[in-house]
């Protein structure tokens, strides 16, 4: 099992993981699955901004991915990044997300970022507990901020201080 930088050849496997979450959960606040063309633009933008995009694989199978990017567009937020991590549904509870996020944290520190933010749906108890175990603190809880599948959804932001 290894963590490496993602490549364009990995995009279909990444999309398979992400699109499953879009279609089958309320955890991703997107209605329609992404296509390869859209994903390519998203992937290239992350890379062009010198942000890491990582995959974790075993025997050439992509089991999960993680990346961070700008938190907000305004320059005052330039020292804050927002990360995402997704693990294939057949590979959860193996510590893969932890490995990916710890690697992202190290890279963010190396790049001089001050704060890392992660957003999650409030009903995602596993993700909530995951953030707490990694030392993230709850920073905001937005009630009924999104709507998907006829349900009002709460969004929680967690943050991790990367520097003093």
For each residue, the residues with C-beta under 8 A, 3 or more apart:
1: 56 57 58 63 96
2: 56 57 58
3: 54 55 56 99 100 103
4: 54 55 57
5: 52 53 54 55
6: 10 11 14 43 53 54 55 65 67
7: 10
8: 11 40 43
9:
10: 6 7 13 14 55 62 65
11: 6 8 14 15 36 39 40 43
12: 15 16 36
13: 10 16 17 55 61 62
14: 6 10 11 17 18 39 43 55 62 65
15: 11 12 18 19 33 34 35 36 39
16: 12 13 19 20 88
17: 13 14 20 21 62 64 65 86 87 88
18: 14 15 21 22 28 34 39 86
19: 15 16 22 23 33 34
20: 16 17 23 24 88 89
21: 17 18 24 25 27 28 86
22: 18 19 25 28 30 31 32 33 34
23: 19 20 33
24: 20 21
25: 21 22 28
26: 29 121 123 148 149 151 153
27: 21 120 121 123 124 127
28: 18 21 22 25
29: 26 121 146 148 153 155
30: 22 34
31: 22 148
32: 22
33: 15 19 22 23
34: 15 18 19 22 30 38 39 42
35: 15 38 39
36: 11 12 15 39 40
37: 40 41
38: 34 35 41 42
39: 11 14 15 18 34 35 36 42 43
40: 8 11 36 37 43 44
41: 37 38 44 45
42: 34 38 39 45 46
43: 6 8 11 14 39 40 46 47 53
44: 40 41 47 48
45: 41 42 48 49 69
46: 42 43 49 51 53 67 69
47: 43 44 50 51 53
48: 44 45
49: 45 46 69 70
50: 47 111
51: 46 47 67 68 69 70 81
52: 5 67 68 103 104 107
53: 5 6 43 46 47 65 66 67
54: 3 4 5 6 65 66 67 100 103 104
55: 3 4 5 6 10 13 14 62 64 65
56: 1 2 3 62 63 64 65 96 99 100
57: 1 2 4 60 61 62 63
58: 1 2 61 63
59:
60: 57
61: 13 57 58
62: 10 13 14 17 55 56 57 65 88
63: 1 56 57 58 87 88 91 94 96
64: 17 55 56 85 86 87 88 91 96 97 100
65: 6 10 14 17 53 54 55 56 62 85 86 100
66: 53 54 83 84 85 86 97 100 101 103 104
67: 6 46 51 52 53 54 83 84 104
68: 51 52 81 82 83 84 104 108 116
69: 45 46 49 51 81 82
70: 49 51 73 77 78 81 82
71: 77 80 81 82 115 117
72: 77 80
73: 70 77
74: 77
75: 78
76:
77: 70 71 72 73 74 80
78: 70 75
79: 112 113 114 115
80: 71 72 77 113 114 115 116 117
81: 51 68 69 70 71 108 113 115 116 117
82: 68 69 70 71 116 117 118 119
83: 66 67 68 101 104 108 116 117 118
84: 66 67 68 118
85: 64 65 66 97 100 101 104
86: 17 18 21 64 65 66
87: 17 63 64 91 92 94 96 97
88: 16 17 20 62 63 64 91 92
89: 20 92
90:
91: 63 64 87 88 94 96
92: 87 88 89 96 97
93:
94: 63 87 91
95: 98 99
96: 1 56 63 64 87 91 92 99 100
97: 64 66 85 87 92 100 101 130
98: 95 101 102 130 133 134
99: 3 56 95 96 102 103
100: 3 54 56 64 65 66 85 96 97 103 104
101: 66 83 85 97 98 104 105 134
102: 98 99 105 106 134
103: 3 52 54 66 99 100 106 107
104: 52 54 66 67 68 83 85 100 101 107 108 116
105: 101 102 108 109 116 134 160 162
106: 102 103 109 110
107: 52 103 104 110 111
108: 68 81 83 104 105 111 113 116 162
109: 105 106 112 113 162 163
110: 106 107
111: 50 107 108
112: 79 109 163
113: 79 80 81 108 109 116 162 163
114: 79 80 161 162 163
115: 71 79 80 81 159 160 161 162
116: 68 80 81 82 83 104 105 108 113 136 159 160 162
117: 71 80 81 82 83 139 157 158 159 160
118: 82 83 84 131 136 157 158 159 160
119: 82 155 156 157 158
120: 27 124 127 128 131 155 156 158
121: 26 27 29 124 127 153 154 155 156
122: 128 141 153 154 155 156
123: 26 27 153 154
124: 27 120 121 127 128
125: 128 129
126: 129 130
127: 27 120 121 124 130 131
128: 120 122 124 125 131 132 156
129: 125 126 132 133
130: 97 98 126 127 133 134
131: 118 120 127 128 134 136 138 158
132: 128 129 135 136
133: 98 129 130
134: 98 101 102 105 130 131 160
135: 132 160
136: 116 118 131 132 158 159 160
137: 158 159 160
138: 131 141 156 157 158
139: 117 157 158 159
140: 155 156 157
141: 122 138 154 155 156 157
142: 145 154 155 156 157
143: 154
144: 147 152 153 154
145: 142 153 154 155
146: 29 152 153 155
147: 144 150 151 152 153
148: 26 29 31 151 153
149: 26
150: 147
151: 26 147 148
152: 144 146 147
153: 26 29 121 122 123 144 145 146 147 148
154: 121 122 123 141 142 143 144 145
155: 29 119 120 121 122 140 141 142 145 146
156: 119 120 121 122 128 138 140 141 142
157: 117 118 119 138 139 140 141 142
158: 117 118 119 120 131 136 137 138 139
159: 115 116 117 118 136 137 139
160: 105 115 116 117 118 134 135 136 137
161: 114 115 164
162: 105 108 109 113 114 115 116
163: 109 112 113 114
164: 161
